């Protein structure tokens, strides 16, 4: 029988962290993996149209003296753009600065995950989670680390990994230093992105209460006090933000994820559904079915491992080789068969319902910790599993090894790899057998994630470098041709003292052309421009500045079920533009390019 009580999970609170040759080799292997992926995928990350351009441009705008929110719109906390602006000031305005910032965030996120795994007594699970984070980080899309849709998410991921390591360390020491460090990390997370901040502060409250329960309640006030400096910094920054234009200006005309914002009221349901945060009978039923199926697979795997008699069995050699051979075959199959095969493996080794399993495990771990009749500090395992849920709750039924999940799934993956130890028989088995079985499971999981990755996607061979004065990025040839024309036009207009407004998106054009967006709002995706006052203020700003040109692209938004700017959303703004501008010419002659835009000139 497999043991579902989780009693086999080690409780490391009384142990001393063991650094051996194996753990040091694991750390070196992680660094080698990071360096290899960074080099092999250089400049293939990001998207010049979607979101990434905002992360490029806003930091440059702040460097030129503009104030965030007041002079340039931004939808997250202020720390990320100001930090990137500081990096530009130190190292110069260049795309490589962002590449390095995101890539170093990826490797340090992996390192702190690995350190957390070591603290929890399973460096193999820590190494597996860290390796998966590296593979995900260098995807050739805007959901990557070197050039992401949001650096707030990249830095938030790193901060969360540092935070949970500090929390685990605090479970092994009564010193207030670890609580203070965790409080500082929580403050940083809050100033990056609200969901990271709320998750960290909720976890910090649980930690302090749990420590007070296990020690003395008078420690509650003292440990709460050491978190006050971070809270004070957050309150100060929030006060400065509100002073710019009031609470409504920040929450309704900037922070899109605020619960009462126009975006959340109009598109919040669709947005949350994309990330997996949808709860209805069908979704819950599917999750229950797959959970039962996973336990069936775990039972079969447990039976197979019981047949292995020796610690040095060739089973631990030929099974990894078979996994590699199967992976190679899957990569060579046509698109439909490859997706079918990899999809089946993913449901086993990277289930969408991963967070549900972790939630059940967290409840069991807390019950064990609560019943423990001792004066020891609370179990770090219960805290780690709980923080995974708080951090990735929006991915409740939608965990995946790509896309939005990659900024939140590092810690849940670590917990999952700890949990899959359920399949390993332990009665009468040596430590060597258990460790090799763990490494086999971790290896299979990493291979499945690698199969999903588009790091070495065949389509990358068709990309060409878009070379600019501020950096190089590889994109498709037709798009590169159109972008070169757009950049040349914007530079020419800038040399004549004329501004160009890009709609609805493509904010990277301001960065590559080294020009300024003429309005406070820099993008016009669904839900950003609220009807009424916000729309009227924007039109008044365009009128006041008499912007000569509009660069109107063919960017569409099917993910929000409102694909066309000016037709399905922002009709009032588009009608204004059509009545004040006239189309003059398209940037390229392609009839159906991947990306193209038409230049509109203001009517005299």
C-alpha positions as CSV (number, residue, x, y, z in Angstrom):
1,X,0.0,0.0,0.0
2,X,1.1,3.6,-0.6
3,X,1.3,5.9,2.4
4,X,-1.0,8.8,2.0
5,X,-0.6,10.1,5.5
6,X,2.6,12.0,4.6
7,X,4.3,10.6,7.6
8,X,7.2,9.7,5.5
9,X,7.9,13.4,4.8
10,X,11.0,14.4,6.8
11,X,10.5,17.1,9.5
12,X,13.8,19.0,9.2
13,X,13.3,21.4,12.1
14,X,15.7,19.6,14.4
15,X,18.2,18.6,11.8
16,X,21.3,20.4,10.6
17,X,21.4,21.2,6.9
18,X,23.8,18.8,5.3
19,X,26.0,20.1,2.4
20,X,27.7,17.2,0.7
21,X,29.4,16.6,-2.6
22,X,26.0,15.7,-4.0
23,X,24.4,19.0,-3.0
24,X,27.3,21.1,-4.2
25,X,27.2,19.2,-7.5
26,X,23.5,19.9,-7.7
27,X,24.1,23.7,-7.3
28,X,26.9,23.6,-10.0
29,X,24.6,21.7,-12.4
30,X,21.9,24.3,-11.9
31,X,24.3,27.1,-12.8
32,X,25.5,25.2,-15.8
33,X,21.9,24.7,-17.0
34,X,21.2,28.4,-16.6
35,X,24.3,29.5,-18.4
36,X,23.6,27.1,-21.3
37,X,20.0,28.1,-21.7
38,X,20.9,31.8,-21.5
39,X,23.6,31.5,-24.2
40,X,21.6,29.2,-26.5
41,X,18.4,31.3,-26.5
42,X,20.0,34.8,-26.5
43,X,17.6,37.5,-27.8
44,X,14.8,35.0,-28.7
45,X,12.7,36.1,-25.8
46,X,9.8,38.5,-25.5
47,X,7.5,40.0,-28.0
48,X,7.9,43.5,-29.6
49,X,4.1,44.0,-29.8
50,X,2.7,42.5,-26.6
51,X,3.4,44.0,-23.1
52,X,7.2,43.7,-23.2
53,X,7.5,47.1,-24.9
54,X,5.8,48.7,-21.8
55,X,8.6,47.3,-19.6
56,X,11.2,48.7,-22.0
57,X,9.7,52.1,-22.4
58,X,8.4,53.0,-18.9
59,X,11.9,52.6,-17.4
60,X,13.3,55.0,-20.0
61,X,10.6,57.5,-19.5
62,X,11.3,57.6,-15.7
63,X,15.0,58.0,-16.5
64,X,14.1,61.1,-18.5
65,X,12.4,62.6,-15.5
66,X,8.8,61.6,-15.9
67,X,6.8,60.5,-12.8
68,X,5.2,57.1,-12.7
69,X,1.4,57.2,-12.9
70,X,1.2,61.0,-13.3
71,X,3.1,61.3,-16.5
72,X,3.2,57.7,-17.7
73,X,0.6,55.0,-17.1
74,X,1.5,51.8,-15.3
75,X,-0.6,49.0,-14.0
76,X,1.6,47.5,-11.2
77,X,3.5,48.7,-8.2
78,X,6.3,51.3,-8.6
79,X,9.3,49.3,-7.6
80,X,10.0,47.4,-10.8
81,X,10.0,50.3,-13.3
82,X,12.1,52.5,-11.0
83,X,14.6,49.6,-10.4
84,X,14.9,49.1,-14.2
85,X,15.3,52.8,-14.6
86,X,18.1,52.7,-12.1
87,X,19.8,49.9,-14.0
88,X,19.5,52.0,-17.2
89,X,21.2,54.9,-15.4
90,X,24.1,52.7,-14.3
91,X,24.6,50.5,-17.4
92,X,23.1,52.6,-20.2
93,X,19.8,52.2,-22.0
94,X,20.1,48.9,-23.8
95,X,18.0,45.8,-24.2
96,X,20.8,43.7,-22.9
97,X,20.4,45.3,-19.5
98,X,16.9,43.9,-19.3
99,X,18.0,40.6,-20.6
100,X,20.6,40.3,-17.8
101,X,18.3,41.5,-15.1
102,X,15.6,39.0,-16.0
103,X,18.1,36.1,-16.5
104,X,19.8,36.7,-13.2
105,X,16.4,36.8,-11.5
106,X,15.7,33.4,-13.0
107,X,18.9,31.8,-11.7
108,X,18.6,33.3,-8.3
109,X,15.0,32.2,-8.1
110,X,16.2,28.7,-8.8
111,X,19.1,28.9,-6.3
112,X,16.7,29.9,-3.5
113,X,14.3,27.2,-4.4
114,X,17.2,24.8,-4.3
115,X,18.3,26.1,-0.9
116,X,14.7,25.7,0.4
117,X,14.7,22.1,-0.9
118,X,18.0,21.4,0.9
119,X,16.5,22.9,4.1
120,X,13.5,20.6,3.8
121,X,15.7,17.6,3.5
122,X,15.3,16.9,-0.2
123,X,17.9,18.5,-2.4
124,X,16.7,16.4,-5.4
125,X,13.2,18.0,-5.2
126,X,14.8,21.4,-4.8
127,X,17.0,20.8,-7.8
128,X,14.1,19.6,-9.9
129,X,12.0,22.6,-9.1
130,X,14.9,25.0,-9.8
131,X,15.7,23.3,-13.1
132,X,12.1,23.5,-14.3
133,X,12.1,27.3,-13.4
134,X,15.2,27.7,-15.6
135,X,13.6,25.8,-18.5
136,X,10.4,27.9,-18.3
137,X,12.3,31.1,-17.9
138,X,13.9,31.0,-21.3
139,X,10.8,30.3,-23.3
140,X,10.8,32.2,-26.7
141,X,7.7,34.2,-25.8
142,X,6.6,37.2,-23.8
143,X,6.0,34.8,-20.9
144,X,9.7,34.6,-20.1
145,X,12.2,36.0,-17.6
146,X,14.8,37.9,-19.7
147,X,12.1,39.9,-21.5
148,X,8.8,39.3,-19.8
149,X,5.3,40.8,-20.1
150,X,6.0,42.2,-16.6
151,X,9.2,42.6,-14.7
152,X,7.1,43.0,-11.6
153,X,6.2,39.3,-12.0
154,X,9.9,38.3,-12.6
155,X,11.2,40.3,-9.5
156,X,8.1,39.1,-7.6
157,X,9.0,35.5,-8.3
158,X,12.6,36.0,-7.0
159,X,11.3,37.9,-3.9
160,X,8.9,35.1,-3.1
161,X,11.6,32.5,-3.4
162,X,13.9,34.5,-1.1
163,X,10.9,35.1,1.3
164,X,10.1,31.4,1.7
165,X,13.7,30.5,2.3
166,X,13.8,33.1,5.1
167,X,10.6,31.6,6.5
168,X,12.0,28.1,6.5
169,X,15.2,29.4,8.2
170,X,13.2,31.1,10.8
171,X,11.7,27.8,11.8
172,X,15.1,26.6,12.9
173,X,16.0,29.6,14.9
174,X,14.5,31.9,17.5
175,X,16.4,34.9,16.2
176,X,14.4,37.8,15.1
177,X,16.8,38.4,12.2
178,X,14.9,35.9,10.0
179,X,11.5,37.5,10.7
180,X,12.9,40.9,10.0
181,X,14.3,39.7,6.6
182,X,11.0,38.0,5.8
183,X,9.2,41.3,6.6
184,X,11.5,43.2,4.3
185,X,11.0,40.7,1.5
186,X,7.2,41.0,2.0
187,X,7.4,44.8,1.7
188,X,9.4,44.4,-1.6
189,X,6.8,42.0,-2.9
190,X,4.0,44.3,-2.1
191,X,5.6,47.2,-3.9
192,X,6.2,45.0,-7.0
193,X,2.8,43.4,-7.4
194,X,-0.2,43.3,-5.1
195,X,-0.8,39.5,-5.2
196,X,2.8,38.8,-4.2
197,X,2.6,41.3,-1.4
198,X,-0.7,39.9,0.0
199,X,0.6,36.3,-0.2
200,X,3.8,37.2,1.6
201,X,2.1,39.2,4.4
202,X,-0.6,36.6,4.9
203,X,2.2,34.0,5.2
204,X,4.1,36.2,7.6
205,X,1.1,36.6,9.9
206,X,0.6,32.8,9.9
207,X,4.3,32.3,10.7
208,X,4.3,34.8,13.6
209,X,1.1,33.3,15.1
210,X,2.4,29.8,14.8
211,X,5.7,30.7,16.4
212,X,3.9,32.4,19.3
213,X,1.7,29.3,19.8
214,X,4.7,27.1,20.0
215,X,6.7,29.4,22.2
216,X,5.1,32.1,24.3
217,X,2.4,34.5,23.2
218,X,4.4,37.5,24.4
219,X,6.7,36.9,21.5
220,X,3.8,37.8,19.2
221,X,4.2,41.5,19.8
222,X,8.0,41.5,19.5
223,X,8.0,39.5,16.2
224,X,5.2,41.7,14.8
225,X,7.2,44.8,15.7
226,X,10.2,43.8,13.6
227,X,7.9,43.7,10.5
228,X,6.8,47.3,11.1
229,X,9.8,48.9,9.1
230,X,8.7,47.2,5.9
231,X,5.0,48.0,6.5
232,X,6.0,51.7,7.2
233,X,7.8,51.8,3.8
234,X,4.8,50.4,2.0
235,X,2.5,52.9,3.7
236,X,4.8,55.8,2.8
237,X,5.0,54.7,-0.9
238,X,1.2,54.2,-1.1
239,X,0.8,57.7,0.4
240,X,3.0,59.2,-2.3
241,X,1.1,57.3,-5.0
242,X,-2.3,58.6,-3.7
243,X,-0.9,62.1,-3.4
244,X,-0.4,62.2,-7.2
245,X,-4.1,62.3,-8.0
246,X,-6.1,60.6,-5.3
247,X,-7.2,57.1,-4.5
248,X,-9.5,56.8,-7.5
249,X,-6.8,58.0,-9.9
250,X,-4.4,55.1,-8.8
251,X,-7.0,52.4,-8.5
252,X,-9.3,53.2,-11.4
253,X,-6.9,54.8,-14.0
254,X,-3.7,52.8,-13.3
255,X,-3.8,49.6,-11.3
256,X,-5.8,47.3,-13.6
257,X,-6.0,44.4,-11.1
258,X,-7.7,46.5,-8.5
259,X,-11.1,44.7,-7.7
260,X,-13.2,47.7,-8.6
261,X,-11.3,48.8,-11.7
262,X,-13.1,49.0,-15.1
263,X,-10.9,46.2,-16.4
264,X,-11.8,43.8,-13.6
265,X,-15.5,44.7,-13.9
266,X,-15.5,44.2,-17.6
267,X,-12.9,41.6,-18.3
268,X,-12.0,40.2,-14.9
269,X,-14.0,36.9,-15.4
270,X,-12.3,36.1,-18.7
271,X,-8.9,37.1,-17.4
272,X,-9.2,34.9,-14.3
273,X,-10.5,32.0,-16.4
274,X,-7.4,32.1,-18.6
275,X,-5.2,31.5,-15.5
276,X,-7.3,28.7,-14.1
277,X,-9.2,30.6,-11.3
278,X,-12.6,29.4,-12.3
279,X,-14.7,27.3,-9.9
280,X,-17.8,25.6,-11.2
281,X,-19.2,22.0,-11.1
282,X,-17.6,20.9,-14.4
283,X,-14.2,22.2,-13.4
284,X,-14.3,20.6,-10.0
285,X,-15.6,17.3,-11.5
286,X,-12.8,17.1,-14.0
287,X,-10.3,17.9,-11.2
288,X,-11.7,15.1,-9.1
289,X,-11.5,12.6,-11.9
290,X,-7.9,13.4,-12.7
291,X,-7.0,13.3,-9.0
292,X,-8.4,9.7,-8.8
293,X,-6.4,8.9,-12.0
294,X,-3.2,10.3,-10.5
295,X,-3.6,8.1,-7.4
296,X,-4.1,5.1,-9.7
297,X,-0.9,6.0,-11.5
298,X,0.9,6.5,-8.2
299,X,-0.3,3.0,-7.1
300,X,1.0,1.4,-10.3
301,X,4.4,3.2,-9.9
302,X,4.6,2.1,-6.3
303,X,4.0,-1.6,-7.4
304,X,6.7,-1.3,-10.0
305,X,9.2,0.1,-7.6
306,X,8.5,-2.7,-5.2
307,X,9.6,-5.2,-7.8
308,X,13.0,-3.5,-7.8
309,X,15.1,-5.6,-5.3
310,X,18.5,-4.0,-5.3
311,X,19.7,-0.4,-4.7
312,X,22.1,-0.8,-7.6
313,X,19.6,-2.3,-10.0
314,X,19.9,-1.5,-13.7
315,X,16.3,-0.3,-13.4
316,X,17.8,3.1,-12.4
317,X,19.8,3.1,-15.6
318,X,17.6,1.8,-18.3
319,X,14.4,3.7,-17.2
320,X,16.1,7.2,-17.6
321,X,17.4,6.1,-21.0
322,X,14.0,4.9,-22.0
323,X,12.6,8.3,-20.9
324,X,15.2,10.1,-23.0
325,X,14.5,7.9,-26.0
326,X,10.7,8.5,-25.7
327,X,11.3,12.2,-25.4
328,X,13.4,12.2,-28.6
329,X,10.7,10.3,-30.5
330,X,8.0,12.7,-29.3
331,X,10.0,15.7,-30.4
332,X,10.2,14.3,-33.9
333,X,6.6,13.4,-34.3
334,X,4.2,15.7,-36.2
335,X,2.5,18.5,-34.2
336,X,-0.8,16.7,-33.5
337,X,0.8,13.4,-32.3
338,X,3.5,15.3,-30.3
339,X,0.9,17.4,-28.5
340,X,-1.2,14.3,-27.8
341,X,1.7,12.3,-26.3
342,X,3.2,15.2,-24.3
343,X,-0.2,16.2,-23.1
344,X,-0.9,12.8,-21.6
345,X,2.5,12.8,-19.8
346,X,1.9,16.3,-18.6
347,X,-1.3,15.3,-16.9
348,X,0.7,12.8,-14.9
349,X,3.9,14.7,-14.2
350,X,2.6,18.3,-14.2
351,X,-1.1,18.1,-13.5
352,X,-3.3,21.2,-13.9
353,X,-4.8,20.4,-10.5
354,X,-1.4,20.3,-8.8
355,X,-2.4,23.1,-6.3
356,X,-5.5,21.1,-5.2
357,X,-3.2,18.2,-4.2
358,X,-0.9,20.6,-2.4
359,X,-3.9,22.1,-0.5
360,X,-4.9,18.6,0.8
361,X,-1.3,18.0,1.8
362,X,-1.2,21.3,3.6
363,X,-4.2,20.4,5.7
364,X,-2.7,17.1,6.7
365,X,0.6,18.8,7.6
366,X,-1.1,21.4,9.8
367,X,-3.1,18.8,11.6
368,X,0.1,16.9,12.4
369,X,1.8,20.1,13.5
370,X,-1.1,21.1,15.7
371,X,-1.3,17.8,17.4
372,X,2.4,17.7,18.2
373,X,2.9,17.9,21.9
374,X,6.3,19.7,22.1
375,X,7.9,23.1,22.4
376,X,9.4,23.0,19.0
377,X,8.9,25.7,16.4
378,X,6.1,25.0,13.9
379,X,6.8,22.7,10.9
380,X,8.4,24.4,7.9
381,X,6.7,21.9,5.6
382,X,3.3,23.1,6.6
383,X,4.4,26.7,6.0
384,X,5.9,26.0,2.6
385,X,2.8,24.1,1.4
386,X,0.5,26.9,2.7
387,X,2.6,29.7,1.0
388,X,2.4,27.7,-2.3
389,X,-1.4,28.0,-2.1
390,X,-1.4,31.7,-1.2
391,X,1.1,32.5,-3.9
392,X,-0.5,30.6,-6.8
393,X,-4.2,30.6,-5.9
394,X,-5.1,32.2,-9.2
395,X,-3.8,29.0,-10.9
396,X,-6.0,26.8,-8.8
397,X,-7.2,24.5,-11.7
398,X,-4.8,25.9,-14.4
399,X,-1.2,25.1,-13.4
400,X,0.9,24.7,-16.6
401,X,4.6,24.6,-17.5
402,X,4.3,27.7,-19.7
403,X,2.6,31.1,-19.9
404,X,1.4,33.0,-16.8
405,X,2.0,30.1,-14.5
406,X,5.8,30.3,-14.7
407,X,6.1,33.3,-12.4
408,X,4.2,31.5,-9.6
409,X,4.7,27.7,-10.0
410,X,8.3,27.3,-8.7
411,X,7.3,26.7,-5.1
412,X,4.2,24.5,-6.0
413,X,6.5,22.4,-8.2
414,X,8.8,21.9,-5.2
415,X,5.9,20.8,-3.1
416,X,4.6,18.5,-5.8
417,X,8.0,16.9,-6.2
418,X,8.1,16.3,-2.4
419,X,4.6,14.8,-2.6
420,X,5.3,12.4,-5.4
421,X,7.6,10.6,-3.0
422,X,4.3,8.9,-2.1
423,X,5.1,6.3,-4.8
424,X,8.4,5.3,-3.3
425,X,8.2,2.2,-1.0
426,X,10.2,2.9,2.1
427,X,9.8,-0.2,4.3
428,X,13.0,-2.1,4.3
429,X,14.6,0.2,1.8
430,X,18.0,2.0,2.1
431,X,18.6,5.7,1.8
432,X,20.4,5.1,-1.5
433,X,17.3,3.4,-3.0
434,X,15.0,6.2,-1.9
435,X,17.3,8.9,-3.2
436,X,17.6,7.2,-6.6
437,X,13.9,6.7,-6.9
438,X,13.4,10.4,-6.1
439,X,15.9,11.4,-8.7
440,X,14.1,9.2,-11.3
441,X,10.8,10.9,-10.6
442,X,12.3,14.4,-10.7
443,X,14.2,13.5,-13.9
444,X,10.9,12.4,-15.6
445,X,9.2,15.6,-14.5
446,X,12.0,17.8,-15.8
447,X,12.0,16.0,-19.2
448,X,8.2,16.4,-19.6
449,X,8.5,20.2,-19.0
450,X,11.4,20.3,-21.4
451,X,9.2,18.7,-24.1
452,X,6.6,21.4,-23.6
453,X,9.2,24.2,-23.8
454,X,9.6,26.2,-27.0
455,X,13.2,26.9,-26.3
456,X,14.4,25.0,-29.3
457,X,11.2,25.3,-31.3
458,X,11.7,24.7,-35.0
459,X,10.0,28.1,-35.8
460,X,12.9,29.9,-34.2
461,X,15.0,29.1,-37.2
462,X,12.9,31.5,-39.2
463,X,13.7,34.4,-36.9
464,X,16.0,37.2,-37.9
465,X,17.7,39.9,-35.8
466,X,16.0,43.2,-35.5
467,X,19.0,45.4,-34.8
468,X,18.6,48.8,-33.3
469,X,20.8,51.3,-31.5
470,X,19.4,50.1,-28.2
471,X,19.6,46.4,-28.7
472,X,18.8,43.4,-30.8
473,X,15.8,41.0,-30.6
474,X,15.1,38.1,-33.0
475,X,11.6,38.1,-34.6
476,X,10.1,36.8,-37.8
477,X,11.3,38.3,-41.1
478,X,8.0,39.9,-42.2
479,X,7.5,41.5,-38.8
480,X,11.1,42.7,-38.7
481,X,10.6,44.4,-42.1
482,X,7.4,46.2,-40.9
483,X,9.1,47.2,-37.6
484,X,12.1,48.6,-39.4
485,X,9.8,50.8,-41.4
486,X,7.9,51.9,-38.3
487,X,11.1,52.7,-36.4
488,X,12.4,54.7,-39.4
489,X,9.2,56.7,-39.7
490,X,9.1,57.5,-36.0
491,X,12.7,58.6,-36.0
492,X,12.1,60.8,-39.0
493,X,9.1,62.4,-37.4
494,X,11.0,62.9,-34.2
495,X,13.8,64.6,-36.1
496,X,11.2,67.1,-37.4
497,X,9.9,67.7,-33.9
498,X,6.7,65.7,-34.6
499,X,5.2,63.1,-32.2
500,X,3.7,59.7,-33.2
501,X,1.2,57.9,-31.1
502,X,1.1,54.1,-31.5
503,X,-2.3,52.4,-31.1
504,X,-3.5,50.1,-29.8
505,X,-0.2,48.7,-28.5
506,X,3.5,48.2,-29.8
507,X,5.0,50.3,-27.0
508,X,8.5,48.9,-27.9
509,X,8.5,51.3,-30.9
510,X,9.0,54.2,-28.5
511,X,12.0,52.4,-27.0
512,X,13.6,51.3,-30.3
513,X,13.0,54.7,-32.0
514,X,14.2,56.5,-28.9
515,X,11.2,58.8,-28.8
516,X,8.5,59.6,-26.2
517,X,4.9,58.6,-26.1
518,X,2.9,61.9,-26.5
519,X,0.2,60.9,-24.0
520,X,0.1,59.6,-20.5
521,X,-1.6,56.4,-21.6
522,X,0.9,54.3,-23.6
523,X,-1.3,51.4,-24.6
524,X,-4.9,50.8,-25.5
525,X,-5.6,47.2,-24.8
526,X,-9.1,46.0,-23.7
527,X,-10.1,47.5,-20.4
528,X,-7.4,50.1,-19.9
529,X,-9.3,53.2,-21.1
530,X,-12.4,53.3,-19.0
531,X,-15.5,54.9,-20.6
532,X,-16.4,58.4,-19.4
533,X,-14.0,60.7,-17.6
534,X,-10.8,58.7,-18.5
535,X,-11.7,58.6,-22.2
536,X,-12.5,62.3,-22.2
537,X,-9.3,63.2,-20.5
538,X,-7.3,61.2,-23.1
539,X,-9.1,62.9,-26.0
540,X,-8.5,66.3,-24.5
541,X,-4.8,65.5,-24.1
542,X,-4.5,64.5,-27.8
543,X,-6.3,67.7,-28.8
544,X,-4.1,69.9,-26.6
545,X,-0.9,68.4,-27.9
546,X,-2.1,68.3,-31.6
547,X,-0.3,65.0,-32.1
548,X,0.5,64.9,-35.9
549,X,0.5,61.2,-36.5
550,X,-1.1,58.0,-35.3
551,X,0.5,54.6,-36.1
552,X,-2.5,52.2,-36.1
553,X,-1.5,48.5,-36.1
554,X,-3.5,45.4,-36.8
555,X,-3.0,44.0,-33.3
556,X,-6.0,41.9,-32.2
557,X,-7.2,40.6,-28.8
558,X,-9.2,37.3,-29.2
559,X,-8.3,36.3,-25.7
560,X,-10.7,38.9,-24.3
561,X,-13.4,38.0,-26.9
562,X,-13.1,41.6,-28.1
563,X,-10.6,41.3,-31.0
564,X,-10.6,44.6,-32.8
565,X,-9.7,48.0,-31.3
566,X,-12.3,50.6,-32.2
567,X,-14.8,48.0,-33.2
568,X,-15.2,45.6,-30.3
569,X,-13.8,47.9,-27.6
570,X,-12.8,51.6,-27.2
571,X,-15.3,52.6,-29.8
572,X,-15.6,56.2,-28.5
573,X,-11.9,56.7,-28.7
574,X,-11.6,55.1,-32.1
575,X,-14.4,57.3,-33.5
576,X,-12.6,60.4,-32.2
577,X,-9.4,59.3,-33.9
578,X,-11.2,58.6,-37.2
579,X,-12.9,62.0,-37.1
580,X,-9.6,63.9,-36.5
581,X,-7.1,61.8,-38.5
582,X,-7.1,60.3,-42.0
583,X,-5.2,57.2,-43.2
584,X,-2.2,58.0,-45.5
585,X,-0.1,54.9,-46.1
586,X,0.7,51.5,-44.8
587,X,4.2,50.8,-43.5
588,X,4.7,47.8,-45.9
589,X,3.1,46.4,-49.1
590,X,2.4,43.0,-47.6
591,X,-1.3,42.1,-48.1
592,X,-1.5,39.8,-45.0
593,X,1.6,40.3,-42.9
594,X,2.0,39.0,-39.3
595,X,2.1,42.6,-38.3
596,X,1.5,45.9,-40.1
597,X,0.4,49.4,-39.4
598,X,-1.2,52.3,-41.2
599,X,0.0,55.9,-40.7
600,X,-2.8,58.3,-39.9
601,X,-2.2,62.0,-40.3
602,X,-4.1,64.7,-38.3
603,X,-6.6,66.7,-40.3
604,X,-5.7,70.4,-40.6
